[in-house]
Amino acid sequence: MAGNNIETKVEELLKPIIEKLQYDLYDVIYEKEGKNYYLRIVIDKPEGIDINDCEKVNNEINDILDEADYIKDQYFLEVSSPGLERVLRKEKHFQSQIGKEISVKLFKPINKQKELIGTLVEYNKEWLTIKVDDTTIKINSKDIAVTKTIFNW
């Protein structure tokens, strides 16, 4: 079963439970690191997330995930916050950042740069447009390695 399929099924299962606890389900990531699999549940709320929030959600969803039995491999469950500089993976993530500064890391350089920092102007599943200084750059989604928000300290 592909990671994305598991992620979608887990998100559909957990979203109402996590919202009932008054958190936002920011993301679900199922991935292999080395020989281990990880199911990462990323939660958020306006005032931020602390360790007690993560523990509360973990305790609420652990048995539900075991009962659903979507993941046949042994895995580690992690519940965390998205952090200050957040990875943008879903359409809702990108839409919430239009007009804000983001970092785009690329698989291959554009204008001799593999990382662009600029204001997100437009987004759809095929491409995004950012404004870097006075230049507007349209980037194909297939060329993007990772996109993140920027937190200015």
C-alpha positions, 0 to 999 in steps of 0.5 A: 500500500502506498504511503499516500493512500495510508496517509489519506485513510489515516487522515480521514479516520483521525480528523474528526477525532482530533477536531473533537479534541479542539486541534487542527490536523495539519498533516499526516506523514507515513514514511520510511527512514532507514529500516523503520517506518514512522506515522507522523501526526502533525497537530496545531492550534492557534496558541501553539502546541506543547508536549501535553497536547501531543500526549493527549492526542497520542493517547486518544488515537493510539487504540483507534489506529490499532483497531483500523489496522491500515498499516501492516508494517511495524511503525513508530507513532509520533504526534508533533506540532508543525513548528515555526517553519512549516513544510507546505505539502497540501493545497490548504497549506499553500492557500494559507500562505498566499501573500506571505514569504516562503522558501522553495527548494528545487531539484534543479536550479532556476536562474542558477539557484536551487533555493528561492525565497519569495512571496507566494503569489499563486498556487495550484497542483501543477505549479506555483508562482512566487515573487522574488524581488521584482521578478515573478517566477512560475515553478512546476510542482514536479521541480520542487523538493520542499516548500516551507514557511519562513519565520523571521527571528 
